[in-house]
Amino acid sequence: MRPLRSLTSGLNLALLATGCLLAPAAMRAQQADGERVLKLLSDAKAEAVQLRNDSDELSAITRSSKAWQTYGEKIGMIKEHVNATGKLLTDMREAEAVADPWQKAAMNQIEPLLQELAANTERTIKHLNENQNRVHMPEMKDLAKANLALARDLETLIRDYVDYGNAKQTYERLAGKLKVVD
């Protein structure tokens, strides 16, 4: 009977050792997934910064005597940034199952703001297409102002989440280095 017990003990030890080896690998995989989502958020931040800058320039154009083509070029750039940010959000959603809770919250807050910005951008394009000779009227200024406010809100939201993610990574790296246990 004793040989069976030592065999069972050896098997338990082997399983325990395997578990100890697999746990860090699983943690690294989860960490890599979180880093992928953070990278996508960082890319979205870069798009949001460009989007805010272009929206600011569009707003400035409404206070100038520029021709409608200038408006069209700028709103085209804005649309490209909105679409690129939407693509990044789609990529984040594809990784949602492995995302950290704070990253899921970021996605949930970004999505409606980005949808509202996209809708306003489409209204601006439609207004411009239908009113090329009336680009200096209050309606265009109001649309540009709304676009700028939404772009600023989006950029601030994404920047705050990226800053949080970077701070969290720094904390976790230092906690591991110092062997701090929560």
N, C-alpha and C positions, 0 to 999 in steps of 0.2 A: 504494500500500500504506500509505503514511503516514496518509492520512485515516482508514482503518479502525482503525489503532492509536490515534489520538487519540480516535476515537469510543468504542473499547473502554475507554480510560483514563477518559474522561468518564463512561461507564456505571459503571465500578468506583467512581469517586468518588461518583456519585449513590447507588449501593447502600450504600456506606460511610456516607454522610450519613444515609440513611434508617435504617440500623441504629442509628446513634447517637441518632436521634430516637425510634425505637421502643423501645430498651432502657430508657430512663428511664420511659416509659409503662408498660411491662411490670412494671418494679420498683414503680411506684406502685400498679398493680393488685394485685400480690402483697402489698404493704404494706397496702392497704385490706382485703384478705381477712383478713390476720393481725389487723388492728385489729377487724374484725367478730367474729372468734372471741374476741379478748380482751374485747370488750364483752359477749359472751354469758357468758364466764367471770365478768366483774364482776357481771353480773346474777345469776348462780348464787351468787356470794359473798353478795350481799344476801339471797337466799332462804335460804342456809345459815345466815346470822347469825340470821334470824328463826326458822328451824327449831331452832337451838341454844337460843335464848331460850325458845321454847315448850316444848321438851323439858326445859329446866331448871325451868320453871314446873310442868310435869306431875310431875316428880320431887318438887318441893316439895309439890304437892297430895297426893301419897301419904303425906306425913307429917302431914297435916291430917285434920280430921273432915268434910271436904266431901262432898257427895252425889255419886252416880255421874254425874249430869248434868254436873257441873263437869268431871269426867274426860272425858266425851263431847265437850264443847265444845272442850277443849284438844287432845284427840287428833284431832278433826276439823280443827283449824287445822294441826296437824302434818302430817296427810295432805295438805292443800292445798299446803303448802310442799314436801313430797316430790314431789308431782305436778308442781308448777311447775318444780322443779329438774330433774325428768325430762324435761319439755318443752324446757327450755333445753339439756340434754344432747343431745336429739334434734336440735335446731337446730344444735348444734355438729357433730354427726355428719354432717349434711347438707353442712357446709362442710369436712369432713375432708380432701377431696382437695386443697384449697388451704391447709390449715392448716400452720403451722410444726411441725417435729418435736416441740418441747417442748409445743405445744398438743395434739398427738396423744397424747403421753404423759399429759398431764393428763386427757384424756378416758378413756384406758384405765385410769387409777387411780381416777377418780371413779366410773365405772360400777359396778364390783363393790361398792363401799362404799355407793353409793346403792341398789343392789338389796338389799343386806343390811338397810339402814335401812327400805326399803319393806316387806320381809318382816316385820321386827320390828314395824313399825307396824300391819300387818295382823293379826299375832298379838295385839297389844295390843287392837285394836278387837274382834277375835273374843272374847278373854278378857273384855273389858268387857261385850259383848253377852250372854255366857253367864253372867256372874257379877256382875250389877248390885248385888246385896246383899253382895258380898264384895270390894269395891274396896280395903279396908284390909288385905287379906291379903298375905303375902310375895310371892305370884306377881305381883301387879300392881306392887308395888314393884320387883321384879327386872326386869320388862318395861320399866318407866319408866327404871330405871337404865341398862339396855342401850341404850335409845333415846337417852338423853342422851350416853352414851359414843360411840355411832356418830355422832350429830349433831355432837359436838365434833370428832371425827376428820375428818368431812367438811368442816366449816367451816375447820379448820386447813389441810387439804390445798388446798382451793380458794383460801383467802386467800394461801397461800404461792405458788401458781401465778400469781395475779393480781399479787402484789407482784413476782414475777420478771418477768412481762410488762411491767409498768410501768417497772421498772428497765432492762429491755432496750430499751424505746422511748426512754427518756431517754438511754441510752448511744448509741444509733444517731442520735438527733437531734443530740446534742453532737458526735459523731464527724463527722457531715456538716457541721455548722457550723464545726468546727475543721479540716475536711478531713483527718482522721486516716485513714490507710489501715492496715487490718489485715494 
